[in-house]
Amino acid sequence: MGFFKGLLGLKDIEVKGNMKVDTFKKKFLESFGTEIRVYKTLTTGKGAKPADEKSTLASICAKGKKVGAITLKKSNTVGEIEQQFKDMMGIGVQIMLPDGKAFADNAMKLKDVHKAA
């Protein structure tokens, strides 16, 4: 029963440009049970600058990018989500494993990330 309750508790979220970074991160954690990191640029590796928590997603988008809504679904893979943000907003995101110490594998579905240890 606990497995089904956990699976059914995952909710899709719609991300819009007027959403603040901290609100997005909080909603992502509540919906998928793990952290997402948001960066000001496409670079997400060592030394990458995290986005200001109070900024809107639209304000950190790459120049020339029109911010449309992105719907994040539990059936999406980590790689698909990261690519959507890159293509649609020109920003980098990284989805973490629940311990917050390692990145989730790009092939994992969001519904499975919260169960990984």
Buried (B, 14 or more C-beta within 10 A) or exposed (E): EEEEEEEEEBEEBEBEBEBBBBBBBEBBBEBBBBBBBBBBEBEBEEEBEEBBEEBBBBBBBEEEBEBEEBEBBBEBBBBBBBBBBBEBBBBBBBBBBBEEEEEBBEEBBBBBBBBEE
